[in-house]
């Protein structure tokens, strides 16, 4: 890949696109294009993190799994962020699994290289720390949401979040996978999705989901979606700082 094309690939991730020229150019030689295929595991819990990832429109779920095998999604990473955030905090392992739920491309970098760049204390450090705060908000608000809000509200919030990350109202996700992400039985997702479909809010058929009425979906969702979105916009901006 030429340097020009490589640079264009980097701009598809908002964290990288927000960097000033000097830092941006310094990272380029260390960024390798990678295909993030469906259900590809990027990080396993309690294993040393050797690489970090900057997704484009791929959506990566951060999963916590219990001893009995049950699991739930605690965070989502896409073109607004980075997979492997424990590295910048001084940790070399994660307690969560990072798995691709929506395939697309991304960029891969050696974890030790990123940590060295982070330790320079320049703009990259500031951006990654702000991103960590948005991720913390997502995890903490999600914990409250999973305990206090209905499945229909949680499903609406989750679909809106995935849609924002993909920058699309159409995507492919099976009910089984959604149920795993929400930590519920598939039958519950079937009922909730059917309700949203009957109300004309979404269209769902054989794993294909299309948001038909976004305002109605936002109204169905709990306040958690807006809390997370507002915090993201406050800390990382709405895209105005992107290198175009």
Helices and strands as residue ranges (DSSP letters): H 3-10, H 14-17, H 21-28, E 32-36, E 41-43, E 51-55, E 59-65, E 71-77, G 85-89, E 97-102, E 104-110, H 111-118, H 123-148, H 151-166, E 170-172, H 175-182, H 186-198, E 202-205, E 208-211, H 214-220, H 224-236
